[in-house]
Amino acid sequence: MIFRQLFDQVSGTYSYVLASRQGGEAMIIDPVLEKVDRYLQLMEELDLKLVKAVDTHLHADHITGLGALRDRTQCITVMGEQSQVDVVSMRLGDGDRLTIEGMKLDVIYTPGHTDDSYSFVMGDRVFTGDTLLIRGTGRTDFQNGDARAQYESIFGRLLKLPDETLVYPAHDYKGDTVSTIAEERAFNPRLQVKSVDEYVALMNNLGLSNPKMMDVAVPANMRQGLAQEAVAARGWALSAADAMRLLAARSIALVDLRERTERERHGVIPGSLHAPYPNLRENLADGGLLHELAAASERPLVFYCAFGERSAMAVQAAQDAGLTSARHIEGGMDAWKKAAA
Ligand SMILES: [Fe+2]
């Protein structure tokens, strides 16, 4: 396994690069915008292909690297389903699996610091975002924070993990890099409480000032979607309603770019071909599934995904590969369901 803990000294943020092998797919958790060049250099040095960029929650103290990484690598951006961020490619819920080649992370919803906070368990370690820090916990006094929910997330979920589980948080300001569940249970001063009410009282009396970057970071982090506007400006976007009419007239071939778990959870458009986004390049290449389909069919390919981000990047890639009739459904399955309602 390749595992790298990277640090942004300005915001005290830890970002994590994970991959199962050199030459394989990689993901990054909680990337910081200013460090994007560094991450991409590391990917190149380790011969990794970035396929997913994940935020544990909407950050208030730094600008996320998600949008920049998506624009530069066409990776999938991932956040929780509660997130208010305008467009991420893929949204996760409690109990989902976050996967790349050779790796599976269990997704745990751990609200409290924010209402869109998630933790990810991978074998012997857990990425806790700002829910559980080393000898601390993420503040709960803004961004729909909730000390009571955080108590449940920590005591009800994270502290139930095996004692020796390694704790990798999104931040540290003292220089600590890793802890364990047992260590935090025993020595984290915030966790030495006898009841949820005692925890709530503790968290509500911290008297912290707002993060320096908050007024800049929160609005910037909520607007990550750019790909769809550019694609629409080139005339490559169909509204869900248009796509419905064209599909009923059998004049388009729909291609679903989502992962199997998303199809199971959110349903599929009947008659669509499943060709997951991570395999797009080989599918569009000579001899690839989509290349052959486009050659054999009179009908233009129309891509769709969850919210229209992956499909916007796919339509660009298809155009680059010479499939000039390729289009996508703006807003994805989400827009399709709204149009069908
Ligand atoms: Fe945070």
Residues whose N, C-alpha, C, O or C-beta is under 5 A from the ligand:
A	BS01	LIG	L58 H59 A60 D130
